[in-house]
Amino acid sequence: MGARAGRRGLFEGRAELGVYGFADAGRFAARLTALLGVPGAALAEHRFPDGESLVRAPGAIARHAVLVRGLDDPNAKLVEVLLAADALRRAGASRLTLVAPYLPYMRQDAVFEPGEPNSQLVVGRLLAQAFDAVLTVEAHLHRVDDLAAVAGPGARSLSAAAEIRDWIERHAPGALVVGPDIEATSWTKTIATAGGLPWIVGSKQRHGDRRVTIDFTDVPEVRRAVIVDDIASSGATLAVAARRLRRHGIRSIDALVVHAIFAPGAARRIREAGVRRIVSSDTIVHRSNAFSVAGVIAAALAPGGEG
Ligand code: R5P
């Protein structure tokens, strides 16, 4: 009884919800904190000479701790979020939500060649063990359509369709919305139809990390298009799609992605294919960031949300 009462006393007056960010997620964490009107603090990070990491939770931790980190360049960052989860629980958090605006390893969602892992499940299980909930935006989910099946019952992939539509309406009104592959059909349709915009999807085949072919049929006669995709990595998909659309006579082409991974040389490749503007959301810090999805996450964390 004594120890339990002492523990309650120690944490009396704690905030219900608090946002804790790694330094590299600082801007996104600050946006979230401001939108939610809750306390926020940074985690202290240390890298030992041998490459190991140490993470320290700041002072008084809220009952529901929200840890924010985009997981681009994921290998070291994944270990650090697992360390942070343990640190936050030991410091008093009774509920722990990971906000990973970009969630990695979602594309290897099956064993494509003998001897490979299902990376999606490996990473999902790790996160499910450490967190009560995982919130992300537009996770790359093709063969599995519910993130809860990958990263535990509290995991949700939130839609950025409204934010994307809003960008198109403000910057490329009336544009043809183009999804590069059949898997993007429902997403592309959702973005376009609520804004009354025309849309098409391509038929894409990947022949290697940096080589794809895409065909479009029934391209309407329009002057302006916005290619939308969840991720740009090598830039091959956007570049090839843009070249194809130009052959159909479309002269003004923008490319909009949610997760701006952009491997070295990708942006140049896309521009050389005739793309006028390359824009992205703020899930990964990049000079192309043009709109924020922090509001989508904040809505899920607000009272009545499920974060
Ligand atoms: C694939 O299904 C995704 O939606 C993206 O189209 C893909 O990951 C983009 O990769 P890259 O930029 O290397 O073509």
Residues whose N, C-alpha, C, O or C-beta is under 5 A from the ligand:
A	BS01	R5P	D209 D229 D230 I231 A232 S233 S234 G235 A236 T237
